[in-house]
Amino acid sequence: MPMACADLVELLQVCVRGAMAAQRYIILELLQLDSSDAPRRDVRIADFEPQSLRMLRDRLRHVVTVSVKGQLAHKEGTAANDLVTTADIVTQTVLERALADAFPDMPFTLVGEEDANTSAAIASQVDDCMRRFLVADFPIPLQADLNRHACTESRLICAETYEELRSRIGVFLDPIDGTNCFVDGHWTAPLTLVGITLDGLPVAGVVNRLFYCTIDHVTCGSGAECGSLSYVWNDASTGPFLLHEGRRVHVGARHAG
């Protein structure tokens, strides 16, 4: 009888919570953005007036460390610099810690884009983020609908050992895709990406556009209907469950062939 199991939908939900917690930390702690800074509370941060965005960009550059980790062969000049910031490292480490706390047996192989080594200062930021913004059992947007949609046979993966599960389940993290845009203040682009695979095939994913949210949604901790959060669960039995930019997209039912 199998001794090791992993719930892929629960895994997806933990990734969503981690991504949203890191988003709130970047906006509320690193940028120190609150309602008094927001020109309008109902406007997405990425859509602020240029003057407000420049002010926030300058503030960001004072609180994060930016390093060049490599060169992009298909780019020229400063655009060829492949950047990493402390915000990247904090986001990835928050996701890693959230996953380790929820799944202490680590029934998956975890691959992060950034170097896993963290300084004491980064570790302190991660602790602060998790203490203030990560609630382990906080429902993600449309969680009840997702749980009703997901088939037990598809979501629960079991094996004889955790080592076998790790060979089958993969979690891939890109904490801030578009770091150069993040640093330069082009805030329609930066997003957090998480992919979950089973036997080498994608089964779930998270896309959280960091600044596609209003200050009201950030301060209340909700990603629903603010346009920043997308996620998908591709159920082998019932078909995809898709939340796209805060709203559910109904995909046609799967037909047997």
C-alpha positions as CSV (number, residue, x, y, z in Angstrom):
1,M,0.0,0.0,0.0
2,P,1.4,3.5,-0.9
3,M,3.0,5.2,2.1
4,A,3.6,8.7,0.6
5,C,1.1,11.1,-0.9
6,A,0.9,14.7,-2.1
7,D,-2.2,16.8,-2.8
8,L,-1.4,18.8,-6.0
9,V,-4.3,21.2,-5.4
10,E,-3.1,21.9,-1.9
11,L,0.4,22.5,-3.4
12,L,-1.1,25.0,-5.8
13,Q,-2.9,26.8,-3.1
14,V,0.3,27.2,-1.0
15,C,2.1,28.6,-4.0
16,V,-0.7,31.2,-4.5
17,R,-0.6,32.2,-0.8
18,G,3.2,32.6,-1.0
19,A,3.1,34.6,-4.2
20,M,0.5,37.0,-2.8
21,A,2.3,37.4,0.6
22,A,5.5,38.4,-1.2
23,Q,3.5,40.8,-3.4
24,R,2.1,42.5,-0.3
25,Y,5.6,42.7,1.3
26,I,7.1,44.3,-1.8
27,I,4.3,46.9,-2.0
28,L,3.6,47.7,1.6
29,E,7.0,47.2,3.2
30,L,9.7,47.8,0.5
31,L,7.8,50.5,-1.3
32,Q,6.1,51.7,1.8
33,L,3.0,52.4,-0.4
34,D,-0.2,53.0,1.5
35,S,-3.4,54.8,0.8
36,S,-1.9,58.2,1.4
37,D,0.6,57.6,-1.5
38,A,-2.0,56.4,-3.9
39,P,-3.4,59.0,-6.3
40,R,-6.6,56.9,-6.5
41,R,-7.4,53.9,-4.4
42,D,-9.3,52.2,-7.2
43,V,-6.5,52.5,-9.8
44,R,-4.0,49.7,-10.3
45,I,-0.5,50.6,-9.2
46,A,0.8,49.9,-12.7
47,D,-1.6,52.5,-14.1
48,F,-0.5,55.4,-11.8
49,E,0.5,58.6,-13.4
50,P,4.1,58.7,-14.6
51,Q,5.2,61.1,-11.8
52,S,3.9,58.8,-9.1
53,L,5.5,55.8,-10.8
54,R,8.9,57.6,-10.9
55,M,8.6,58.4,-7.3
56,L,7.9,54.8,-6.4
57,R,10.7,53.6,-8.7
58,D,13.2,55.8,-7.0
59,R,12.0,54.6,-3.6
60,L,12.4,51.0,-4.7
61,R,16.0,51.6,-5.9
62,H,16.9,52.9,-2.4
63,V,15.6,49.8,-0.6
64,V,16.6,46.9,-2.8
65,T,20.1,45.8,-3.9
66,V,20.5,45.2,-7.6
67,S,23.1,42.8,-9.0
68,V,24.0,41.5,-12.4
69,K,24.0,37.7,-12.4
70,G,24.8,37.2,-16.1
71,Q,24.4,38.5,-19.7
72,L,21.6,37.9,-22.1
73,A,22.9,36.9,-25.5
74,H,19.9,38.2,-27.4
75,K,20.1,41.7,-25.9
76,E,22.5,44.6,-26.3
77,G,23.9,47.3,-24.0
78,T,22.5,47.6,-20.5
79,A,19.4,45.6,-21.6
80,A,21.7,42.6,-21.8
81,N,22.3,42.6,-18.1
82,D,20.4,39.8,-16.4
83,L,19.5,41.4,-13.1
84,V,18.6,40.0,-9.7
85,T,17.3,42.0,-6.7
86,T,16.8,41.4,-3.1
87,A,13.1,41.4,-3.9
88,D,13.7,38.4,-6.1
89,I,15.5,36.5,-3.4
90,V,12.9,37.4,-0.7
91,T,10.0,36.3,-3.0
92,Q,11.7,33.0,-3.9
93,T,12.6,32.3,-0.3
94,V,9.1,33.1,1.0
95,L,7.7,30.5,-1.5
96,E,10.3,27.9,-0.5
97,R,9.6,28.4,3.2
98,A,5.8,28.3,2.7
99,L,6.2,25.0,0.8
100,A,8.5,23.5,3.3
101,D,6.2,24.5,6.2
102,A,3.1,23.0,4.4
103,F,4.9,19.9,3.2
104,P,7.7,19.0,5.7
105,D,8.4,15.8,3.8
106,M,9.0,17.8,0.6
107,P,7.2,15.3,-1.8
108,F,8.4,17.2,-4.8
109,T,11.5,18.5,-6.5
110,L,11.8,22.3,-6.0
111,V,13.7,24.3,-8.6
112,G,14.1,28.1,-8.1
113,E,15.7,30.5,-10.6
114,E,17.8,32.4,-8.1
115,D,20.7,31.3,-5.9
116,A,19.3,29.6,-2.8
117,N,21.9,31.2,-0.5
118,T,20.4,34.0,1.7
119,S,22.1,36.5,3.9
120,A,21.0,37.2,7.5
121,A,19.4,40.4,6.2
122,I,17.4,38.5,3.6
123,A,16.4,35.9,6.2
124,S,15.1,38.7,8.4
125,Q,13.0,40.1,5.6
126,V,11.6,36.7,4.8
127,D,10.7,36.2,8.5
128,D,9.0,39.6,8.5
129,C,7.0,38.8,5.3
130,M,5.8,35.5,6.6
131,R,4.9,36.8,10.0
132,R,2.9,39.7,8.7
133,F,1.4,38.6,5.4
134,L,1.3,34.8,5.1
135,V,-1.6,33.0,6.7
136,A,-1.4,29.3,6.2
137,D,-5.1,28.5,6.1
138,F,-6.2,31.8,4.4
139,P,-8.5,30.9,1.5
140,I,-7.2,31.8,-1.9
141,P,-9.6,33.4,-4.4
142,L,-12.2,30.9,-5.5
143,Q,-10.7,28.2,-3.3
144,A,-14.1,26.6,-2.6
145,D,-14.9,26.4,-6.3
146,L,-11.5,25.0,-7.1
147,N,-11.9,22.3,-4.4
148,R,-15.3,21.3,-5.7
149,H,-14.0,21.1,-9.3
150,A,-10.8,19.1,-8.5
151,C,-11.2,15.3,-8.7
152,T,-9.6,13.3,-5.8
153,E,-8.0,10.8,-8.2
154,S,-6.3,13.7,-10.1
155,R,-5.2,15.8,-7.2
156,L,-3.9,13.1,-4.8
157,I,-0.7,11.5,-6.0
158,C,0.7,8.5,-4.0
159,A,3.8,6.4,-4.2
160,E,5.7,3.9,-2.2
161,T,8.3,6.5,-1.1
162,Y,8.8,10.3,-1.0
163,E,11.8,9.8,-3.1
164,E,9.5,8.4,-5.8
165,L,7.2,11.3,-5.5
166,R,10.1,13.7,-5.9
167,S,10.9,12.0,-9.2
168,R,7.4,12.6,-10.4
169,I,6.3,16.1,-9.0
170,G,8.2,19.3,-9.8
171,V,7.7,22.8,-8.6
172,F,9.4,25.6,-10.6
173,L,9.8,29.1,-9.3
174,D,10.6,32.4,-11.1
175,P,10.1,34.9,-8.3
176,I,10.1,38.0,-10.4
177,D,10.0,37.5,-14.2
178,G,10.9,40.8,-15.8
179,T,13.4,42.0,-13.1
180,N,14.9,44.6,-15.5
181,C,11.4,46.1,-15.9
182,F,10.9,45.9,-12.1
183,V,14.1,47.9,-11.5
184,D,13.4,50.4,-14.4
185,G,9.8,51.1,-13.3
186,H,8.0,49.5,-16.2
187,W,5.5,47.9,-13.9
188,T,3.1,46.3,-16.4
189,A,5.6,43.5,-16.9
190,P,7.0,42.1,-13.6
191,L,5.2,39.0,-12.4
192,T,5.8,35.9,-10.2
193,L,5.6,32.6,-11.9
194,V,5.1,29.1,-10.5
195,G,4.8,25.9,-12.5
196,I,3.8,22.5,-11.1
197,T,4.5,19.3,-13.2
198,L,3.6,15.7,-12.8
199,D,5.7,13.1,-14.7
200,G,7.2,15.9,-16.8
201,L,3.8,17.5,-17.8
202,P,2.4,20.8,-16.5
203,V,-0.7,20.3,-14.4
204,A,-0.9,23.7,-12.5
205,G,0.5,27.1,-12.4
206,V,0.4,30.6,-10.9
207,V,0.9,34.0,-12.5
208,N,0.8,37.0,-10.2
209,R,1.4,40.4,-11.8
210,L,3.0,42.3,-9.0
211,F,1.6,45.8,-9.7
212,Y,-1.8,44.9,-11.3
213,C,-3.6,45.6,-8.1
214,T,-5.1,48.6,-6.4
215,I,-3.9,49.7,-3.0
216,D,-7.3,48.7,-1.5
217,H,-6.8,45.1,-2.6
218,V,-3.3,45.0,-1.3
219,T,-4.1,46.4,2.1
220,C,-7.0,44.0,2.6
221,G,-5.0,41.0,1.3
222,S,-7.3,40.0,-1.5
223,G,-6.2,39.0,-5.0
224,A,-9.6,38.4,-6.3
225,E,-11.0,40.6,-9.0
226,C,-8.1,43.0,-8.8
227,G,-6.4,41.7,-11.9
228,S,-3.1,40.6,-10.5
229,L,-3.7,36.9,-9.9
230,S,-4.1,34.1,-12.4
231,Y,-3.9,30.4,-11.7
232,V,-4.8,27.1,-13.4
233,W,-5.4,23.6,-12.3
234,N,-5.6,21.2,-15.2
235,D,-7.7,18.3,-13.9
236,A,-7.3,15.0,-15.9
237,S,-11.0,14.1,-15.2
238,T,-12.9,17.3,-15.0
239,G,-10.8,19.6,-17.2
240,P,-9.1,22.9,-16.5
241,F,-10.1,25.3,-13.6
242,L,-8.8,28.7,-14.7
243,L,-8.7,32.0,-12.8
244,H,-7.5,34.7,-15.1
245,E,-6.6,38.1,-13.8
246,G,-8.9,37.8,-10.8
247,R,-11.9,36.3,-12.6
248,R,-12.9,32.7,-13.4
249,V,-12.8,31.7,-17.0
250,H,-15.1,28.8,-17.8
251,V,-13.5,26.3,-20.2
252,G,-15.6,23.9,-22.2
253,A,-16.1,20.5,-20.7
254,R,-13.8,17.7,-21.8
255,H,-15.3,15.1,-24.1
256,A,-14.1,11.5,-24.3
257,G,-12.6,10.7,-27.7
